[in-house]
């Protein structure tokens, strides 16, 4: 069973808390007759949590970001850039990489 990836067409019991809103909506659309959703998959929230729940740097930056007002565009941009750098520099466990790789190879 996939732990870190949901197939957007054949996944079963995809939930908002496990996949996020965009993935859940794509999954629901794929079940509707006449709607063509391309092959794809999403990374589960479990994978995100394993990577970042205990990452104080990311959590601190997200806390800072959450208190900003929408008018604070410069601060939002700077914090978002910092968050992106931390995320991009995070080592991903082999188990997550393997599952993502396996799903990538099956796409057309």
C-alpha positions in Angstrom: 0.0 0.0 0.0 1.2 3.5 -0.8 2.0 5.5 2.2 3.4 8.7 0.6 1.6 8.9 -2.7 -2.0 8.8 -3.9 -2.9 8.0 -7.5 -5.3 10.7 -8.7 -7.4 8.2 -10.7 -7.3 4.9 -8.9 -6.6 6.0 -5.4 -9.2 4.7 -2.9 -10.5 6.6 0.1 -8.6 9.8 -0.8 -9.4 12.3 2.0 -8.8 16.0 2.4 -6.6 15.4 5.5 -4.4 12.9 3.6 -4.1 14.6 0.2 -5.0 18.2 0.4 -7.8 20.1 -1.4 -6.4 20.2 -4.9 -5.6 16.5 -5.1 -9.0 15.6 -3.6 -10.8 17.7 -6.2 -8.8 16.2 -9.0 -9.6 12.7 -7.7 -13.3 13.5 -7.5 -13.3 15.0 -11.0 -11.6 11.9 -12.4 -14.6 9.8 -11.2 -17.1 11.9 -13.2 -18.2 10.7 -16.5 -17.0 13.0 -19.4 -14.3 14.7 -17.3 -10.7 13.9 -18.5 -8.2 14.2 -15.7 -4.6 13.5 -16.8 -2.6 10.7 -15.1 -1.0 11.9 -12.0 -0.4 11.5 -8.3 -0.1 13.6 -5.2 2.3 13.4 -2.3 0.4 12.7 0.9 0.3 14.9 4.0 2.0 12.0 5.8 5.2 12.6 3.7 5.1 16.3 4.5 4.6 15.7 8.2 7.5 13.2 8.3 9.7 15.8 6.7 8.7 19.0 8.5 6.7 18.4 11.7 9.9 18.5 13.7 11.7 21.1 11.6 11.9 24.1 13.9 13.2 26.3 11.2 10.3 25.7 8.8 7.7 25.8 11.6 9.1 29.1 12.9 9.0 30.7 9.4 5.5 29.5 8.8 4.4 30.9 12.2 5.9 34.2 11.2 4.2 34.1 7.8 0.8 33.3 9.4 0.7 36.5 11.3 1.4 38.8 8.4 -1.4 40.8 6.7 -2.0 40.4 3.0 -0.8 44.0 2.5 2.7 42.9 3.8 3.7 41.7 0.3 7.5 42.4 0.8 7.6 40.5 4.1 5.5 37.7 2.7 7.8 37.4 -0.3 11.0 37.3 1.8 9.6 34.8 4.2 8.3 32.6 1.4 11.7 32.7 -0.2 13.3 31.6 3.1 10.7 28.8 3.5 11.4 27.6 -0.1 15.2 27.5 0.5 14.7 25.4 3.7 12.3 23.0 1.9 14.7 22.7 -1.1 17.6 21.9 1.2 15.8 19.2 3.2 17.0 15.7 2.8 14.2 13.4 1.7 14.2 9.8 3.1 14.8 7.0 0.6 11.4 5.5 1.3 9.6 8.7 0.1 12.0 9.1 -2.9 11.4 5.5 -3.9 7.6 5.7 -3.8 7.6 9.0 -5.8 10.1 7.5 -8.3 7.9 4.4 -8.8 4.9 6.6 -9.5 6.8 8.9 -11.9 8.0 5.9 -14.0 4.4 4.8 -14.7 3.3 8.1 -16.1 3.0 8.4 -19.9 
